[in-house]
Amino acid sequence: MQVNILYDRPDDGPGSGPVQVGWLRTTDMAAVLYDPPQRLSSRDVARTHAKSAARCPAVIQMESRYFQVPCPFDLHLGFARDPKGKPVFINRLGAASPIRANKLNELLVMVNEAEWRYPDRPTIQLMLPYLFIADEPVWITQLGPFAHYRRESLPGTIFGGRFPISVWPRPLMWAFEWHEPDRDIVLKRGEPLFYSQFEGPSPDRPIQLVEAERTPELDRYLEAIGGAVNYVNQTFGLFKAAEALRPPRLVTPKGG
Protein backbone atom coordinates (compact mmCIF):
# COMPACT_ATOMS: atom_id res chain seq x y z
CA MET A 1 0.00 0.00 0.00
CA GLN A 2 1.33 3.42 -0.99
CA VAL A 3 0.97 6.11 1.67
CA ASN A 4 1.46 9.63 0.31
CA ILE A 5 1.53 12.00 3.24
CA LEU A 6 3.49 15.06 4.29
CA TYR A 7 3.49 16.22 7.88
CA ASP A 8 4.69 19.28 9.66
CA ARG A 9 8.42 19.98 10.00
CA PRO A 10 8.29 23.57 11.30
CA ASP A 11 12.05 24.18 11.23
CA ASP A 12 12.81 23.68 7.54
CA GLY A 13 9.74 22.09 6.02
CA PRO A 14 9.34 18.59 4.59
CA GLY A 15 11.49 17.50 1.69
CA SER A 16 14.69 19.32 2.70
CA GLY A 17 17.89 18.14 4.34
CA PRO A 18 18.25 14.76 6.06
CA VAL A 19 15.22 12.61 6.76
CA GLN A 20 14.74 12.94 10.50
CA VAL A 21 13.77 9.77 12.34
CA GLY A 22 13.01 9.96 16.03
CA TRP A 23 13.57 7.14 18.50
CA LEU A 24 12.46 6.80 22.10
CA ARG A 25 11.78 4.24 24.79
CA THR A 26 8.13 3.57 25.54
CA THR A 27 8.92 3.18 29.25
CA ASP A 28 11.55 4.48 31.65
CA MET A 29 11.57 1.21 33.58
CA ALA A 30 15.10 -0.26 33.44
CA ALA A 31 15.86 2.27 30.68
CA VAL A 32 19.57 2.05 31.44
CA LEU A 33 19.58 -1.49 29.97
CA TYR A 34 18.26 -0.36 26.60
CA ASP A 35 21.12 1.42 24.85
CA PRO A 36 20.47 3.89 22.03
CA PRO A 37 20.36 2.49 18.49
CA GLN A 38 23.69 2.84 16.70
CA ARG A 39 24.47 3.45 13.06
CA LEU A 40 25.95 0.40 11.39
CA SER A 41 29.62 1.03 10.66
CA SER A 42 32.72 -0.97 9.89
CA ARG A 43 34.84 -0.23 12.95
CA ASP A 44 38.49 -1.09 13.40
CA VAL A 45 38.96 -1.81 9.72
CA ALA A 46 41.82 -0.80 7.43
CA ARG A 47 41.09 2.47 5.62
CA THR A 48 44.58 3.54 4.57
CA HIS A 49 44.49 2.05 1.08
CA ALA A 50 42.53 4.07 -1.48
CA LYS A 51 40.85 0.89 -2.72
CA SER A 52 39.96 -0.39 0.74
CA ALA A 53 36.44 -1.83 0.91
CA ALA A 54 35.84 0.35 3.97
CA ARG A 55 36.20 3.43 1.74
CA CYS A 56 33.92 2.13 -1.00
CA PRO A 57 31.05 4.61 -1.58
CA ALA A 58 28.59 1.75 -2.08
CA VAL A 59 29.54 0.23 1.29
CA ILE A 60 29.33 3.61 3.02
CA GLN A 61 25.93 4.29 1.45
CA MET A 62 24.61 0.90 2.51
CA GLU A 63 25.83 1.24 6.10
CA SER A 64 24.36 4.74 6.38
CA ARG A 65 20.85 3.29 5.93
CA TYR A 66 21.05 0.74 8.74
CA PHE A 67 20.91 1.18 12.49
CA GLN A 68 21.54 -1.62 14.97
CA VAL A 69 19.66 -2.19 18.20
CA PRO A 70 21.88 -3.86 20.82
CA CYS A 71 20.76 -6.81 22.92
CA PRO A 72 19.86 -5.51 26.41
CA PHE A 73 20.90 -8.59 28.44
CA ASP A 74 22.40 -12.07 28.36
CA LEU A 75 20.05 -14.90 27.45
CA HIS A 76 20.57 -18.66 27.14
CA LEU A 77 17.34 -20.42 26.22
CA GLY A 78 16.44 -24.02 25.55
CA PHE A 79 13.21 -25.47 24.16
CA ALA A 80 11.06 -28.15 25.79
CA ARG A 81 7.48 -29.30 26.26
CA ASP A 82 5.78 -29.49 29.63
CA PRO A 83 3.98 -32.66 30.85
CA LYS A 84 0.87 -31.57 28.94
CA GLY A 85 2.82 -31.15 25.71
CA LYS A 86 2.72 -27.37 25.77
CA PRO A 87 5.86 -25.74 24.27
CA VAL A 88 7.96 -23.79 26.78
CA PHE A 89 11.41 -22.24 26.91
CA ILE A 90 14.00 -23.13 29.54
CA ASN A 91 16.26 -20.54 31.12
CA ARG A 92 19.57 -22.41 30.93
CA LEU A 93 21.32 -19.81 33.10
CA GLY A 94 19.09 -20.73 36.04
CA ALA A 95 20.18 -19.06 39.25
CA ALA A 96 23.08 -17.46 37.37
CA SER A 97 20.67 -15.57 35.10
CA PRO A 98 20.92 -11.76 35.44
CA ILE A 99 17.13 -11.58 34.97
CA ARG A 100 14.74 -12.74 37.68
CA ALA A 101 12.41 -15.52 36.50
CA ASN A 102 9.24 -13.45 36.93
CA LYS A 103 10.72 -10.57 34.92
CA LEU A 104 11.92 -12.90 32.17
CA ASN A 105 8.39 -14.25 31.82
CA GLU A 106 7.13 -10.69 31.36
CA LEU A 107 9.66 -9.97 28.62
CA LEU A 108 9.77 -13.27 26.77
CA VAL A 109 6.74 -14.93 25.20
CA MET A 110 6.32 -18.33 23.57
CA VAL A 111 3.86 -17.68 20.74
CA ASN A 112 0.74 -19.86 20.74
CA GLU A 113 1.56 -23.01 18.78
CA ALA A 114 -1.48 -22.51 16.52
CA GLU A 115 0.11 -19.24 15.32
CA TRP A 116 3.48 -20.69 14.28
CA ARG A 117 4.18 -20.39 10.57
CA TYR A 118 5.55 -23.95 10.49
CA PRO A 119 4.49 -26.73 12.87
CA ASP A 120 8.08 -27.68 13.69
CA ARG A 121 9.44 -24.14 14.18
CA PRO A 122 8.52 -22.53 17.51
CA THR A 123 8.27 -18.74 17.57
CA ILE A 124 9.30 -16.64 20.56
CA GLN A 125 8.99 -12.90 21.11
CA LEU A 126 11.18 -10.64 23.23
CA MET A 127 9.31 -7.46 24.17
CA LEU A 128 11.31 -4.26 23.74
CA PRO A 129 10.61 -0.57 24.47
CA TYR A 130 12.06 0.84 21.23
CA LEU A 131 9.78 3.10 19.17
CA PHE A 132 10.67 4.91 15.93
CA ILE A 133 8.66 7.86 14.56
CA ALA A 134 8.87 10.29 11.64
CA ASP A 135 7.15 13.39 10.28
CA GLU A 136 7.68 12.46 6.64
CA PRO A 137 6.72 9.23 4.86
CA VAL A 138 9.29 6.76 6.24
CA TRP A 139 9.14 2.98 6.24
CA ILE A 140 11.15 0.80 8.61
CA THR A 141 12.34 -2.70 7.80
CA GLN A 142 13.42 -4.86 10.71
CA LEU A 143 15.86 -7.61 9.82
CA GLY A 144 18.61 -9.79 11.24
CA PRO A 145 22.13 -8.44 11.90
CA PHE A 146 23.61 -9.84 8.68
CA ALA A 147 26.94 -7.98 9.07
CA HIS A 148 27.61 -9.32 12.58
CA TYR A 149 29.74 -12.46 12.72
CA ARG A 150 28.84 -15.08 15.30
CA ARG A 151 31.17 -18.00 15.91
CA GLU A 152 28.09 -20.08 16.75
CA SER A 153 25.13 -19.20 14.56
CA LEU A 154 21.66 -18.80 16.00
CA PRO A 155 19.40 -21.87 15.52
CA GLY A 156 16.86 -19.98 13.45
CA THR A 157 15.96 -16.67 11.86
CA ILE A 158 14.57 -13.33 12.93
CA PHE A 159 10.93 -12.79 12.07
CA GLY A 160 11.20 -9.31 10.53
CA GLY A 161 8.72 -6.88 9.03
CA ARG A 162 8.19 -3.57 7.23
CA PHE A 163 5.72 -0.78 8.05
CA PRO A 164 5.44 3.06 7.92
CA ILE A 165 6.59 4.71 11.14
CA SER A 166 5.18 8.05 9.99
CA VAL A 167 1.60 6.81 10.28
CA TRP A 168 1.77 3.50 12.16
CA PRO A 169 4.46 3.76 14.88
CA ARG A 170 4.54 0.75 17.18
CA PRO A 171 7.02 -0.64 19.73
CA LEU A 172 9.38 -3.14 18.19
CA MET A 173 9.89 -6.66 19.43
CA TRP A 174 12.45 -9.33 18.64
CA ALA A 175 10.58 -12.25 17.11
CA PHE A 176 12.56 -15.42 16.46
CA GLU A 177 11.61 -18.50 14.47
CA TRP A 178 13.36 -21.48 16.07
CA HIS A 179 14.33 -23.74 13.12
CA GLU A 180 16.39 -26.09 15.29
CA PRO A 181 14.67 -26.27 18.69
CA ASP A 182 17.17 -28.92 19.81
CA ARG A 183 19.83 -26.16 19.76
CA ASP A 184 19.89 -23.40 22.36
CA ILE A 185 19.51 -19.67 21.71
CA VAL A 186 22.44 -17.73 23.17
CA LEU A 187 22.36 -13.92 23.13
CA LYS A 188 24.95 -11.59 24.63
CA ARG A 189 24.33 -8.12 26.00
CA GLY A 190 25.70 -5.44 23.66
CA GLU A 191 25.71 -7.59 20.53
CA PRO A 192 23.43 -6.46 17.68
CA LEU A 193 19.97 -7.90 18.24
CA PHE A 194 18.57 -6.70 14.92
CA TYR A 195 18.99 -4.01 12.27
CA SER A 196 16.52 -1.31 11.27
CA GLN A 197 16.62 0.04 7.74
CA PHE A 198 14.80 3.30 6.97
CA GLU A 199 13.38 4.28 3.58
CA GLY A 200 12.47 7.93 3.21
CA PRO A 201 10.75 9.90 0.45
CA SER A 202 13.94 10.19 -1.59
CA PRO A 203 16.87 7.73 -1.79
CA ASP A 204 19.46 10.52 -1.97
CA ARG A 205 18.53 12.04 1.39
CA PRO A 206 20.49 10.66 4.39
CA ILE A 207 18.81 9.41 7.56
CA GLN A 208 19.30 11.44 10.76
CA LEU A 209 18.38 9.54 13.92
CA VAL A 210 17.51 11.71 16.95
CA GLU A 211 16.25 10.87 20.41
CA ALA A 212 12.70 12.20 20.70
CA GLU A 213 10.47 13.38 23.52
CA ARG A 214 7.36 11.45 24.48
CA THR A 215 4.86 14.28 24.10
CA PRO A 216 1.16 14.22 25.11
CA GLU A 217 0.23 14.40 21.40
CA LEU A 218 2.34 11.34 20.64
CA ASP A 219 0.88 9.48 23.63
CA ARG A 220 -2.67 10.16 22.47
CA TYR A 221 -1.87 8.99 18.96
CA LEU A 222 -0.22 5.79 20.18
CA GLU A 223 -3.25 5.10 22.34
CA ALA A 224 -5.58 5.63 19.37
CA ILE A 225 -3.82 3.08 17.16
CA GLY A 226 -2.46 0.74 19.84
CA GLY A 227 -3.88 -2.74 20.20
CA ALA A 228 -5.65 -2.73 16.82
CA VAL A 229 -3.77 -5.88 15.85
CA ASN A 230 -5.75 -7.75 18.53
CA TYR A 231 -9.06 -6.98 16.83
CA VAL A 232 -8.42 -7.03 13.06
CA ASN A 233 -6.22 -9.14 10.79
CA GLN A 234 -5.18 -6.57 8.18
CA THR A 235 -4.03 -3.52 10.14
CA PHE A 236 -2.50 -1.94 7.02
CA GLY A 237 -6.07 -1.21 5.95
CA LEU A 238 -6.35 1.19 8.89
CA PHE A 239 -3.62 3.57 7.69
CA LYS A 240 -6.02 6.16 6.28
CA ALA A 241 -8.11 6.12 9.44
CA ALA A 242 -4.95 6.50 11.53
CA GLU A 243 -3.79 9.38 9.36
CA ALA A 244 -7.00 11.27 10.12
CA LEU A 245 -6.19 11.07 13.85
CA ARG A 246 -2.51 11.88 13.48
CA PRO A 247 -1.21 15.15 14.99
CA PRO A 248 0.81 17.41 12.66
CA ARG A 249 4.04 16.59 14.45
CA LEU A 250 5.29 13.44 16.18
CA VAL A 251 9.04 14.10 16.36
CA THR A 252 10.16 16.57 19.01
CA PRO A 253 13.94 16.17 19.45
CA LYS A 254 14.94 15.74 23.07
CA GLY A 255 16.43 18.91 24.48
CA GLY A 256 15.55 20.76 21.29
Residue, then its C-alpha position, 0 to 999 in steps of 0.5 A: m500500500q502506498v501512503n502519500i503523506l506530508y506532515d509538519r516539520p516547522d524548522d525547515g519544512p518537509g522535503s529538505g535536508p536529512v530525513q529525520v527519524g526519532w527514536l524513544r523508549t516507551t517506558d523508563m523502567a530499566a531504561v539504562l539497559y536499553d542502549p540507544p540504536q547505533r548506526l551500522s559502521s565498519r569499525d576497526v577496519a583498514r582504511t589507509h588504502a585508497k581501494s579499501a572496501a571500507r572506503c567504497p562509496a557503495v559500502i558507506q551508502m549501505e551502512s548509512r541506511y542501517f541502524q543496529v539495536p543492541c541486545p539488552f541482556d544475556l540470554h541462554l534459552g532451551f526449548a522443551r514441552d511441559p507434561k501436557g505437551k505445551p511448548v515452553f522455553i528453559n532458562r539455561l542460566g538458572a540461578a546465574s541468570p541476570i534476569r529474575a524468573n518473573k521478569l523474564n516471563e514478562l519480557l519473553v513470550m512463547v507464541n501460541e503453537a497454533e500461530w506458528r508459521y511452520p508446525d516444527r518451528p517454535t516462535i518466541q517474542l522478546m518485548l522491547p521498548y524501542l519506538f521509531i517515529a517520523d514526520e515524513p513518509v518513512w518505512i522501517t524494515q526490521l531484519g537480522p544483523f547480517a553484518h555481525y559475525r557469530r562463531e556459533s550461529l543462531p538456531g533460526t531466523i529473525f521474524g522481521g517486518r516492514f511498516p510506515i513509522s510516519v503513520w503507524p508507529r509501534p514498539l518493536m519486538w524481537a521475534f525469532e523462528w526457532h528452526e532447530p529447537d534442539r539447539d539453544i539460543v544464546l544472546k549476549r548483551g551489547e551484541p546487535l539484536f537486529y537491524s533497522q533500515f529506513e526508507g524515506p521519500s527520496p533515496d538521496r537524502p540521508i537518515q538522521l536519527v535523533e532521540a525524541e520526547r514522548t509528548p502528550e500528542l504522541d501518547r494520544y496517537l499511540e493510544a488511538i492506534g495501539g492494540a488494533v492488531n488484537y481486533v483485526n487481521q489486516t491492520f495496514g487497511l487502517f492507515k487512512a483512518a490512523e492518518a486522520l487522527r494523526p497530529p501534525r508533528l510526532v518528532t520533538p527532538k529531546g532537548g531541542 
